[in-house]
Amino acid sequence: MEIIWKRKDEFTLRPKLYTFPELFAMAALVSLLGFLVENMWMLTRSGFIDNRNMNLPFLLGYGIAVVGMYLLIGTPRKNHLLFYYILVFVFVSIGEIALGFTVEEFCGFYYWDYTNLPMHLTRYTSLFTSLGFSAIITVFMYYFYEPLMNVFHTTMTPRRRRIVIALFIAMLVDMLYSFHLMRELGDVYKSWKLYISLPLM
């Protein structure tokens, strides 16, 4: 599949038409990466890893956000990376605030709290966290999104399609069930936590 450009004055590559299983595969990959990145952050910051409020090692919010961003604005062009980055920054900031307040209203607790960080906007987003997330997403969208989607597209067999659909359903059920548990608990859902001593800690 060839990349189709929008008008020359526009800054993104137009999203291609992929099948739902191919998009589900990308959502699953990004959800796994989100789980790993969050645990790497917790490991370096607090010396432990945990289930990140889910049972499966996938944070579906990341997968849905990245695939949704692709469907809305595509992938960045080289000479418009900064503008694309700014759009992602706005998307990330609004998304964090919306998710944080939704969980606060639905479950009755603070899902996370950035008030101890400088230049925070509400307790759910801050300048530096949004800048960091946006940089990771922009780099991923520029270098990796389309090549990975092309792999999913060219290697998607009927059997793999069924596996991906089943995995996506499992992630969705796990997310809904975990949020149900958090609402019942009125707190975060921690099923396991593992402390790890790093050499430099």
Helices and strands as residue ranges (DSSP letters): E 12-13, H 20-46, E 48-50, H 60-73, E 75-76, G 78-80, H 81-107, E 120-121, E 125-126, H 127-143, H 145-155, H 158-185, E 193-195
